[in-house]
Amino acid sequence: MANIKEIEEVIMVIGSKGSDGGYSVLTPHGLLHVPGNNPLIREAYAALVKANLKVQEIAQKQHAG
């Protein structure tokens, strides 16, 4: 079993886009806080918001059809 690696999945991200207050990230291992001045989290959060909007758009089209 040496080839099995633990994967930490993000369940939910709580924060304001562009906020300096940072983000709270809920994972299966607990709640983590990431500072808002981290450019990687800002980029990832923007991508997450965009992906969530796309998922909602697809779901609405599926429901309407």
mmJSON file of the N, C-alpha and C atoms, coordinates in Angstrom:
{"data_MODEL":{"atom_site":{
"group_PDB":["ATOM","ATOM","ATOM","ATOM","ATOM","ATOM","ATOM","ATOM","ATOM","ATOM","ATOM","ATOM","ATOM","ATOM","ATOM","ATOM","ATOM","ATOM","ATOM","ATOM","ATOM","ATOM","ATOM","ATOM","ATOM","ATOM","ATOM","ATOM","ATOM","ATOM","ATOM","ATOM","ATOM","ATOM","ATOM","ATOM","ATOM","ATOM","ATOM","ATOM","ATOM","ATOM","ATOM","ATOM","ATOM","ATOM","ATOM","ATOM","ATOM","ATOM","ATOM","ATOM","ATOM","ATOM","ATOM","ATOM","ATOM","ATOM","ATOM","ATOM","ATOM","ATOM","ATOM","ATOM","ATOM","ATOM","ATOM","ATOM","ATOM","ATOM","ATOM","ATOM","ATOM","ATOM","ATOM","ATOM","ATOM","ATOM","ATOM","ATOM","ATOM","ATOM","ATOM","ATOM","ATOM","ATOM","ATOM","ATOM","ATOM","ATOM","ATOM","ATOM","ATOM","ATOM","ATOM","ATOM","ATOM","ATOM","ATOM","ATOM","ATOM","ATOM","ATOM","ATOM","ATOM","ATOM","ATOM","ATOM","ATOM","ATOM","ATOM","ATOM","ATOM","ATOM","ATOM","ATOM","ATOM","ATOM","ATOM","ATOM","ATOM","ATOM","ATOM","ATOM","ATOM","ATOM","ATOM","ATOM","ATOM","ATOM","ATOM","ATOM","ATOM","ATOM","ATOM","ATOM","ATOM","ATOM","ATOM","ATOM","ATOM","ATOM","ATOM","ATOM","ATOM","ATOM","ATOM","ATOM","ATOM","ATOM","ATOM","ATOM","ATOM","ATOM","ATOM","ATOM","ATOM","ATOM","ATOM","ATOM","ATOM","ATOM","ATOM","ATOM","ATOM","ATOM","ATOM","ATOM","ATOM","ATOM","ATOM","ATOM","ATOM","ATOM","ATOM","ATOM","ATOM","ATOM","ATOM","ATOM","ATOM","ATOM","ATOM","ATOM","ATOM","ATOM","ATOM","ATOM","ATOM","ATOM","ATOM","ATOM","ATOM","ATOM","ATOM"],
"id":[1,2,3,4,5,6,7,8,9,10,11,12,13,14,15,16,17,18,19,20,21,22,23,24,25,26,27,28,29,30,31,32,33,34,35,36,37,38,39,40,41,42,43,44,45,46,47,48,49,50,51,52,53,54,55,56,57,58,59,60,61,62,63,64,65,66,67,68,69,70,71,72,73,74,75,76,77,78,79,80,81,82,83,84,85,86,87,88,89,90,91,92,93,94,95,96,97,98,99,100,101,102,103,104,105,106,107,108,109,110,111,112,113,114,115,116,117,118,119,120,121,122,123,124,125,126,127,128,129,130,131,132,133,134,135,136,137,138,139,140,141,142,143,144,145,146,147,148,149,150,151,152,153,154,155,156,157,158,159,160,161,162,163,164,165,166,167,168,169,170,171,172,173,174,175,176,177,178,179,180,181,182,183,184,185,186,187,188,189,190,191,192,193,194,195],
"type_symbol":["N","C","C","N","C","C","N","C","C","N","C","C","N","C","C","N","C","C","N","C","C","N","C","C","N","C","C","N","C","C","N","C","C","N","C","C","N","C","C","N","C","C","N","C","C","N","C","C","N","C","C","N","C","C","N","C","C","N","C","C","N","C","C","N","C","C","N","C","C","N","C","C","N","C","C","N","C","C","N","C","C","N","C","C","N","C","C","N","C","C","N","C","C","N","C","C","N","C","C","N","C","C","N","C","C","N","C","C","N","C","C","N","C","C","N","C","C","N","C","C","N","C","C","N","C","C","N","C","C","N","C","C","N","C","C","N","C","C","N","C","C","N","C","C","N","C","C","N","C","C","N","C","C","N","C","C","N","C","C","N","C","C","N","C","C","N","C","C","N","C","C","N","C","C","N","C","C","N","C","C","N","C","C","N","C","C","N","C","C","N","C","C","N","C","C"],
"label_atom_id":["N","CA","C","N","CA","C","N","CA","C","N","CA","C","N","CA","C","N","CA","C","N","CA","C","N","CA","C","N","CA","C","N","CA","C","N","CA","C","N","CA","C","N","CA","C","N","CA","C","N","CA","C","N","CA","C","N","CA","C","N","CA","C","N","CA","C","N","CA","C","N","CA","C","N","CA","C","N","CA","C","N","CA","C","N","CA","C","N","CA","C","N","CA","C","N","CA","C","N","CA","C","N","CA","C","N","CA","C","N","CA","C","N","CA","C","N","CA","C","N","CA","C","N","CA","C","N","CA","C","N","CA","C","N","CA","C","N","CA","C","N","CA","C","N","CA","C","N","CA","C","N","CA","C","N","CA","C","N","CA","C","N","CA","C","N","CA","C","N","CA","C","N","CA","C","N","CA","C","N","CA","C","N","CA","C","N","CA","C","N","CA","C","N","CA","C","N","CA","C","N","CA","C","N","CA","C","N","CA","C","N","CA","C","N","CA","C","N","CA","C","N","CA","C","N","CA","C"],
"label_alt_id":[null,null,null,null,null,null,null,null,null,null,null,null,null,null,null,null,null,null,null,null,null,null,null,null,null,null,null,null,null,null,null,null,null,null,null,null,null,null,null,null,null,null,null,null,null,null,null,null,null,null,null,null,null,null,null,null,null,null,null,null,null,null,null,null,null,null,null,null,null,null,null,null,null,null,null,null,null,null,null,null,null,null,null,null,null,null,null,null,null,null,null,null,null,null,null,null,null,null,null,null,null,null,null,null,null,null,null,null,null,null,null,null,null,null,null,null,null,null,null,null,null,null,null,null,null,null,null,null,null,null,null,null,null,null,null,null,null,null,null,null,null,null,null,null,null,null,null,null,null,null,null,null,null,null,null,null,null,null,null,null,null,null,null,null,null,null,null,null,null,null,null,null,null,null,null,null,null,null,null,null,null,null,null,null,null,null,null,null,null,null,null,null,null,null,null],
"label_comp_id":["MET","MET","MET","ALA","ALA","ALA","ASN","ASN","ASN","ILE","ILE","ILE","LYS","LYS","LYS","GLU","GLU","GLU","ILE","ILE","ILE","GLU","GLU","GLU","GLU","GLU","GLU","VAL","VAL","VAL","ILE","ILE","ILE","MET","MET","MET","VAL","VAL","VAL","ILE","ILE","ILE","GLY","GLY","GLY","SER","SER","SER","LYS","LYS","LYS","GLY","GLY","GLY","SER","SER","SER","ASP","ASP","ASP","GLY","GLY","GLY","GLY","GLY","GLY","TYR","TYR","TYR","SER","SER","SER","VAL","VAL","VAL","LEU","LEU","LEU","THR","THR","THR","PRO","PRO","PRO","HIS","HIS","HIS","GLY","GLY","GLY","LEU","LEU","LEU","LEU","LEU","LEU","HIS","HIS","HIS","VAL","VAL","VAL","PRO","PRO","PRO","GLY","GLY","GLY","ASN","ASN","ASN","ASN","ASN","ASN","PRO","PRO","PRO","LEU","LEU","LEU","ILE","ILE","ILE","ARG","ARG","ARG","GLU","GLU","GLU","ALA","ALA","ALA","TYR","TYR","TYR","ALA","ALA","ALA","ALA","ALA","ALA","LEU","LEU","LEU","VAL","VAL","VAL","LYS","LYS","LYS","ALA","ALA","ALA","ASN","ASN","ASN","LEU","LEU","LEU","LYS","LYS","LYS","VAL","VAL","VAL","GLN","GLN","GLN","GLU","GLU","GLU","ILE","ILE","ILE","ALA","ALA","ALA","GLN","GLN","GLN","LYS","LYS","LYS","GLN","GLN","GLN","HIS","HIS","HIS","ALA","ALA","ALA","GLY","GLY","GLY"],
"label_asym_id":["A","A","A","A","A","A","A","A","A","A","A","A","A","A","A","A","A","A","A","A","A","A","A","A","A","A","A","A","A","A","A","A","A","A","A","A","A","A","A","A","A","A","A","A","A","A","A","A","A","A","A","A","A","A","A","A","A","A","A","A","A","A","A","A","A","A","A","A","A","A","A","A","A","A","A","A","A","A","A","A","A","A","A","A","A","A","A","A","A","A","A","A","A","A","A","A","A","A","A","A","A","A","A","A","A","A","A","A","A","A","A","A","A","A","A","A","A","A","A","A","A","A","A","A","A","A","A","A","A","A","A","A","A","A","A","A","A","A","A","A","A","A","A","A","A","A","A","A","A","A","A","A","A","A","A","A","A","A","A","A","A","A","A","A","A","A","A","A","A","A","A","A","A","A","A","A","A","A","A","A","A","A","A","A","A","A","A","A","A","A","A","A","A","A","A"],
"label_entity_id":["1","1","1","1","1","1","1","1","1","1","1","1","1","1","1","1","1","1","1","1","1","1","1","1","1","1","1","1","1","1","1","1","1","1","1","1","1","1","1","1","1","1","1","1","1","1","1","1","1","1","1","1","1","1","1","1","1","1","1","1","1","1","1","1","1","1","1","1","1","1","1","1","1","1","1","1","1","1","1","1","1","1","1","1","1","1","1","1","1","1","1","1","1","1","1","1","1","1","1","1","1","1","1","1","1","1","1","1","1","1","1","1","1","1","1","1","1","1","1","1","1","1","1","1","1","1","1","1","1","1","1","1","1","1","1","1","1","1","1","1","1","1","1","1","1","1","1","1","1","1","1","1","1","1","1","1","1","1","1","1","1","1","1","1","1","1","1","1","1","1","1","1","1","1","1","1","1","1","1","1","1","1","1","1","1","1","1","1","1","1","1","1","1","1","1"],
"label_seq_id":[1,1,1,2,2,2,3,3,3,4,4,4,5,5,5,6,6,6,7,7,7,8,8,8,9,9,9,10,10,10,11,11,11,12,12,12,13,13,13,14,14,14,15,15,15,16,16,16,17,17,17,18,18,18,19,19,19,20,20,20,21,21,21,22,22,22,23,23,23,24,24,24,25,25,25,26,26,26,27,27,27,28,28,28,29,29,29,30,30,30,31,31,31,32,32,32,33,33,33,34,34,34,35,35,35,36,36,36,37,37,37,38,38,38,39,39,39,40,40,40,41,41,41,42,42,42,43,43,43,44,44,44,45,45,45,46,46,46,47,47,47,48,48,48,49,49,49,50,50,50,51,51,51,52,52,52,53,53,53,54,54,54,55,55,55,56,56,56,57,57,57,58,58,58,59,59,59,60,60,60,61,61,61,62,62,62,63,63,63,64,64,64,65,65,65],
"pdbx_PDB_ins_code":[null,null,null,null,null,null,null,null,null,null,null,null,null,null,null,null,null,null,null,null,null,null,null,null,null,null,null,null,null,null,null,null,null,null,null,null,null,null,null,null,null,null,null,null,null,null,null,null,null,null,null,null,null,null,null,null,null,null,null,null,null,null,null,null,null,null,null,null,null,null,null,null,null,null,null,null,null,null,null,null,null,null,null,null,null,null,null,null,null,null,null,null,null,null,null,null,null,null,null,null,null,null,null,null,null,null,null,null,null,null,null,null,null,null,null,null,null,null,null,null,null,null,null,null,null,null,null,null,null,null,null,null,null,null,null,null,null,null,null,null,null,null,null,null,null,null,null,null,null,null,null,null,null,null,null,null,null,null,null,null,null,null,null,null,null,null,null,null,null,null,null,null,null,null,null,null,null,null,null,null,null,null,null,null,null,null,null,null,null,null,null,null,null,null,null],
"Cartn_x":[0.799,0.0,0.841,2.07,2.949,2.577,1.854,1.498,0.251,-0.467,-1.684,-1.308,-1.798,-1.517,-2.815,-2.711,-3.884,-4.211,-5.474,-5.933,-6.861,-6.603,-7.452,-8.379,-9.674,-10.659,-11.271,-11.501,-12.168,-13.666,-14.373,-15.817,-16.486,-15.969,-16.592,-15.544,-15.68,-14.816,-15.715,-15.372,-16.155,-15.257,-15.7,-14.93,-15.5,-14.951,-15.38,-14.304,-14.708,-13.754,-13.037,-11.719,-10.914,-10.74,-11.234,-11.155,-9.762,-9.329,-8.064,-8.251,-9.513,-9.807,-9.45,-9.208,-8.849,-10.057,-9.826,-10.843,-10.802,-11.961,-12.055,-12.352,-11.592,-11.726,-12.071,-13.257,-13.694,-13.219,-12.477,-11.967,-12.439,-12.275,-12.638,-11.838,-10.743,-9.871,-10.066,-11.067,-11.342,-11.359,-11.509,-11.585,-10.193,-9.787,-8.477,-8.688,-7.781,-7.859,-6.67,-6.961,-5.919,-5.97,-4.861,-4.862,-5.26,-5.99,-6.459,-5.371,-4.194,-3.112,-2.299,-2.747,-2.081,-2.586,-1.718,-2.177,-2.688,-2.188,-2.645,-4.09,-4.452,-5.831,-6.782,-6.346,-7.204,-7.491,-6.471,-6.628,-7.52,-7.288,-8.084,-9.533,-9.755,-11.12,-11.867,-11.201,-11.834,-12.219,-11.347,-11.641,-12.798,-12.854,-13.931,-15.282,-15.305,-16.54,-17.001,-16.068,-16.399,-16.943,-16.313,-16.761,-18.14,-18.381,-19.675,-20.783,-20.514,-21.497,-21.817,-20.796,-20.987,-21.83,-21.563,-22.34,-23.805,-24.052,-25.423,-26.121,-25.398,-25.953,-26.345,-25.485,-25.763,-26.954,-27.023,-28.121,-29.448,-29.454,-30.688,-31.156,-30.229,-30.589,-31.129,-30.538,-30.975,-32.383,-32.633,-33.94,-35.012,-34.641,-35.602,-35.931,-34.981,-35.161,-35.794],
"Cartn_y":[-1.196,0.0,1.259,1.173,2.342,3.337,2.9,3.781,4.609,4.325,5.071,6.355,7.481,8.781,9.384,10.092,10.769,11.981,12.118,13.248,14.082,15.379,16.269,17.0,16.764,17.367,18.576,19.609,20.801,20.579,20.776,20.624,21.974,23.026,24.335,25.414,26.531,27.686,28.848,29.518,30.638,31.868,32.929,34.162,35.123,36.311,37.333,37.502,37.51,37.666,39.003,38.967,40.174,40.675,39.939,40.366,40.125,41.001,40.792,39.944,39.613,38.826,37.366,36.92,35.523,34.646,33.369,32.392,31.256,30.726,29.518,28.378,27.31,26.168,24.945,24.378,23.187,21.961,21.1,19.87,18.691,17.472,16.325,16.266,17.008,16.978,18.186,19.008,20.152,21.455,22.539,23.878,24.501,25.005,25.649,27.104,27.986,29.396,29.725,30.384,30.805,32.325,33.016,34.479,35.007,36.12,36.711,37.342,37.598,38.205,37.175,35.936,34.873,34.91,35.252,35.363,34.045,32.916,31.624,31.357,31.714,31.484,32.425,33.643,34.569,34.021,33.507,32.927,31.692,30.829,29.606,29.934,30.936,31.316,31.872,32.692,33.237,32.105,31.116,29.967,29.151,29.023,28.282,28.966,30.29,31.048,30.888,30.976,30.829,29.43,28.407,27.029,26.811,27.386,27.237,27.883,29.039,29.697,28.837,28.215,27.353,26.128,25.542,24.384,24.772,25.945,26.412,26.635,27.199,27.457,26.135,25.153,23.846,23.196,23.277,22.674,23.332,24.641,25.348,24.943,24.795,24.369,22.942,22.092,20.709,20.651,21.471,21.5,22.047,23.057,23.669,22.735,21.904,21.017,19.757],
"Cartn_z":[0.0,0.0,0.0,-0.326,-0.321,-1.419,-2.449,-3.551,-3.289,-2.205,-1.89,-1.167,-1.696,-1.089,-0.579,0.501,1.06,0.197,-0.156,-0.962,-0.094,-0.027,0.744,-0.212,-0.1,-0.982,-0.306,-1.092,-0.595,-0.704,0.395,0.413,0.175,0.825,0.711,0.962,0.252,0.449,0.85,1.939,2.433,2.447,1.778,1.749,0.738,0.7,-0.253,-1.31,-2.567,-3.657,-3.512,-3.513,-3.407,-1.986,-1.021,0.372,0.937,1.832,2.53,3.772,4.081,5.278,5.144,3.944,3.731,3.475,3.456,3.113,4.116,4.432,5.244,4.286,4.391,3.492,4.33,4.07,4.781,4.008,4.685,4.094,4.952,4.478,5.312,6.616,6.685,7.859,8.766,8.462,9.319,8.536,9.281,8.713,8.706,7.567,7.426,7.03,7.45,7.06,6.162,5.035,4.103,4.037,4.297,4.239,2.871,2.84,1.589,0.754,1.354,0.585,-0.19,-0.219,-0.956,-2.407,-3.383,-4.778,-5.355,-4.882,-5.392,-4.972,-3.732,-3.289,-4.008,-4.295,-5.043,-6.445,-7.094,-8.436,-8.389,-7.412,-7.284,-6.947,-6.1,-5.724,-6.931,-7.734,-8.945,-9.902,-10.059,-10.926,-10.362,-9.038,-8.391,-8.606,-8.473,-8.692,-10.133,-11.087,-12.505,-12.792,-12.235,-12.45,-11.829,-10.657,-9.996,-10.828,-11.406,-12.262,-13.478,-14.056,-15.221,-14.853,-13.687,-13.231,-13.04,-12.45,-12.256,-13.598,-14.548,-15.892,-16.566,-16.504,-17.106,-16.411,-15.097,-14.343,-14.702,-14.871,-15.234,-16.625,-17.561,-18.915,-18.89,-18.08,-17.963,-17.378,-16.377,-15.724,-16.662,-17.448,-18.363,-19.526,-19.931,-21.075,-20.678],
"occupancy":[1.0,1.0,1.0,1.0,1.0,1.0,1.0,1.0,1.0,1.0,1.0,1.0,1.0,1.0,1.0,1.0,1.0,1.0,1.0,1.0,1.0,1.0,1.0,1.0,1.0,1.0,1.0,1.0,1.0,1.0,1.0,1.0,1.0,1.0,1.0,1.0,1.0,1.0,1.0,1.0,1.0,1.0,1.0,1.0,1.0,1.0,1.0,1.0,1.0,1.0,1.0,1.0,1.0,1.0,1.0,1.0,1.0,1.0,1.0,1.0,1.0,1.0,1.0,1.0,1.0,1.0,1.0,1.0,1.0,1.0,1.0,1.0,1.0,1.0,1.0,1.0,1.0,1.0,1.0,1.0,1.0,1.0,1.0,1.0,1.0,1.0,1.0,1.0,1.0,1.0,1.0,1.0,1.0,1.0,1.0,1.0,1.0,1.0,1.0,1.0,1.0,1.0,1.0,1.0,1.0,1.0,1.0,1.0,1.0,1.0,1.0,1.0,1.0,1.0,1.0,1.0,1.0,1.0,1.0,1.0,1.0,1.0,1.0,1.0,1.0,1.0,1.0,1.0,1.0,1.0,1.0,1.0,1.0,1.0,1.0,1.0,1.0,1.0,1.0,1.0,1.0,1.0,1.0,1.0,1.0,1.0,1.0,1.0,1.0,1.0,1.0,1.0,1.0,1.0,1.0,1.0,1.0,1.0,1.0,1.0,1.0,1.0,1.0,1.0,1.0,1.0,1.0,1.0,1.0,1.0,1.0,1.0,1.0,1.0,1.0,1.0,1.0,1.0,1.0,1.0,1.0,1.0,1.0,1.0,1.0,1.0,1.0,1.0,1.0,1.0,1.0,1.0,1.0,1.0,1.0],
"B_iso_or_equiv":[0.0,0.0,0.0,0.0,0.0,0.0,0.0,0.0,0.0,0.0,0.0,0.0,0.0,0.0,0.0,0.0,0.0,0.0,0.0,0.0,0.0,0.0,0.0,0.0,0.0,0.0,0.0,0.0,0.0,0.0,0.0,0.0,0.0,0.0,0.0,0.0,0.0,0.0,0.0,0.0,0.0,0.0,0.0,0.0,0.0,0.0,0.0,0.0,0.0,0.0,0.0,0.0,0.0,0.0,0.0,0.0,0.0,0.0,0.0,0.0,0.0,0.0,0.0,0.0,0.0,0.0,0.0,0.0,0.0,0.0,0.0,0.0,0.0,0.0,0.0,0.0,0.0,0.0,0.0,0.0,0.0,0.0,0.0,0.0,0.0,0.0,0.0,0.0,0.0,0.0,0.0,0.0,0.0,0.0,0.0,0.0,0.0,0.0,0.0,0.0,0.0,0.0,0.0,0.0,0.0,0.0,0.0,0.0,0.0,0.0,0.0,0.0,0.0,0.0,0.0,0.0,0.0,0.0,0.0,0.0,0.0,0.0,0.0,0.0,0.0,0.0,0.0,0.0,0.0,0.0,0.0,0.0,0.0,0.0,0.0,0.0,0.0,0.0,0.0,0.0,0.0,0.0,0.0,0.0,0.0,0.0,0.0,0.0,0.0,0.0,0.0,0.0,0.0,0.0,0.0,0.0,0.0,0.0,0.0,0.0,0.0,0.0,0.0,0.0,0.0,0.0,0.0,0.0,0.0,0.0,0.0,0.0,0.0,0.0,0.0,0.0,0.0,0.0,0.0,0.0,0.0,0.0,0.0,0.0,0.0,0.0,0.0,0.0,0.0,0.0,0.0,0.0,0.0,0.0,0.0],
"pdbx_formal_charge":[null,null,null,null,null,null,null,null,null,null,null,null,null,null,null,null,null,null,null,null,null,null,null,null,null,null,null,null,null,null,null,null,null,null,null,null,null,null,null,null,null,null,null,null,null,null,null,null,null,null,null,null,null,null,null,null,null,null,null,null,null,null,null,null,null,null,null,null,null,null,null,null,null,null,null,null,null,null,null,null,null,null,null,null,null,null,null,null,null,null,null,null,null,null,null,null,null,null,null,null,null,null,null,null,null,null,null,null,null,null,null,null,null,null,null,null,null,null,null,null,null,null,null,null,null,null,null,null,null,null,null,null,null,null,null,null,null,null,null,null,null,null,null,null,null,null,null,null,null,null,null,null,null,null,null,null,null,null,null,null,null,null,null,null,null,null,null,null,null,null,null,null,null,null,null,null,null,null,null,null,null,null,null,null,null,null,null,null,null,null,null,null,null,null,null],
"auth_seq_id":[1,1,1,2,2,2,3,3,3,4,4,4,5,5,5,6,6,6,7,7,7,8,8,8,9,9,9,10,10,10,11,11,11,12,12,12,13,13,13,14,14,14,15,15,15,16,16,16,17,17,17,18,18,18,19,19,19,20,20,20,21,21,21,22,22,22,23,23,23,24,24,24,25,25,25,26,26,26,27,27,27,28,28,28,29,29,29,30,30,30,31,31,31,32,32,32,33,33,33,34,34,34,35,35,35,36,36,36,37,37,37,38,38,38,39,39,39,40,40,40,41,41,41,42,42,42,43,43,43,44,44,44,45,45,45,46,46,46,47,47,47,48,48,48,49,49,49,50,50,50,51,51,51,52,52,52,53,53,53,54,54,54,55,55,55,56,56,56,57,57,57,58,58,58,59,59,59,60,60,60,61,61,61,62,62,62,63,63,63,64,64,64,65,65,65],
"auth_comp_id":["MET","MET","MET","ALA","ALA","ALA","ASN","ASN","ASN","ILE","ILE","ILE","LYS","LYS","LYS","GLU","GLU","GLU","ILE","ILE","ILE","GLU","GLU","GLU","GLU","GLU","GLU","VAL","VAL","VAL","ILE","ILE","ILE","MET","MET","MET","VAL","VAL","VAL","ILE","ILE","ILE","GLY","GLY","GLY","SER","SER","SER","LYS","LYS","LYS","GLY","GLY","GLY","SER","SER","SER","ASP","ASP","ASP","GLY","GLY","GLY","GLY","GLY","GLY","TYR","TYR","TYR","SER","SER","SER","VAL","VAL","VAL","LEU","LEU","LEU","THR","THR","THR","PRO","PRO","PRO","HIS","HIS","HIS","GLY","GLY","GLY","LEU","LEU","LEU","LEU","LEU","LEU","HIS","HIS","HIS","VAL","VAL","VAL","PRO","PRO","PRO","GLY","GLY","GLY","ASN","ASN","ASN","ASN","ASN","ASN","PRO","PRO","PRO","LEU","LEU","LEU","ILE","ILE","ILE","ARG","ARG","ARG","GLU","GLU","GLU","ALA","ALA","ALA","TYR","TYR","TYR","ALA","ALA","ALA","ALA","ALA","ALA","LEU","LEU","LEU","VAL","VAL","VAL","LYS","LYS","LYS","ALA","ALA","ALA","ASN","ASN","ASN","LEU","LEU","LEU","LYS","LYS","LYS","VAL","VAL","VAL","GLN","GLN","GLN","GLU","GLU","GLU","ILE","ILE","ILE","ALA","ALA","ALA","GLN","GLN","GLN","LYS","LYS","LYS","GLN","GLN","GLN","HIS","HIS","HIS","ALA","ALA","ALA","GLY","GLY","GLY"],
"auth_asym_id":["A","A","A","A","A","A","A","A","A","A","A","A","A","A","A","A","A","A","A","A","A","A","A","A","A","A","A","A","A","A","A","A","A","A","A","A","A","A","A","A","A","A","A","A","A","A","A","A","A","A","A","A","A","A","A","A","A","A","A","A","A","A","A","A","A","A","A","A","A","A","A","A","A","A","A","A","A","A","A","A","A","A","A","A","A","A","A","A","A","A","A","A","A","A","A","A","A","A","A","A","A","A","A","A","A","A","A","A","A","A","A","A","A","A","A","A","A","A","A","A","A","A","A","A","A","A","A","A","A","A","A","A","A","A","A","A","A","A","A","A","A","A","A","A","A","A","A","A","A","A","A","A","A","A","A","A","A","A","A","A","A","A","A","A","A","A","A","A","A","A","A","A","A","A","A","A","A","A","A","A","A","A","A","A","A","A","A","A","A","A","A","A","A","A","A"],
"auth_atom_id":["N","CA","C","N","CA","C","N","CA","C","N","CA","C","N","CA","C","N","CA","C","N","CA","C","N","CA","C","N","CA","C","N","CA","C","N","CA","C","N","CA","C","N","CA","C","N","CA","C","N","CA","C","N","CA","C","N","CA","C","N","CA","C","N","CA","C","N","CA","C","N","CA","C","N","CA","C","N","CA","C","N","CA","C","N","CA","C","N","CA","C","N","CA","C","N","CA","C","N","CA","C","N","CA","C","N","CA","C","N","CA","C","N","CA","C","N","CA","C","N","CA","C","N","CA","C","N","CA","C","N","CA","C","N","CA","C","N","CA","C","N","CA","C","N","CA","C","N","CA","C","N","CA","C","N","CA","C","N","CA","C","N","CA","C","N","CA","C","N","CA","C","N","CA","C","N","CA","C","N","CA","C","N","CA","C","N","CA","C","N","CA","C","N","CA","C","N","CA","C","N","CA","C","N","CA","C","N","CA","C","N","CA","C","N","CA","C","N","CA","C","N","CA","C","N","CA","C"],
"pdbx_PDB_model_num":[1,1,1,1,1,1,1,1,1,1,1,1,1,1,1,1,1,1,1,1,1,1,1,1,1,1,1,1,1,1,1,1,1,1,1,1,1,1,1,1,1,1,1,1,1,1,1,1,1,1,1,1,1,1,1,1,1,1,1,1,1,1,1,1,1,1,1,1,1,1,1,1,1,1,1,1,1,1,1,1,1,1,1,1,1,1,1,1,1,1,1,1,1,1,1,1,1,1,1,1,1,1,1,1,1,1,1,1,1,1,1,1,1,1,1,1,1,1,1,1,1,1,1,1,1,1,1,1,1,1,1,1,1,1,1,1,1,1,1,1,1,1,1,1,1,1,1,1,1,1,1,1,1,1,1,1,1,1,1,1,1,1,1,1,1,1,1,1,1,1,1,1,1,1,1,1,1,1,1,1,1,1,1,1,1,1,1,1,1,1,1,1,1,1,1]
}}}
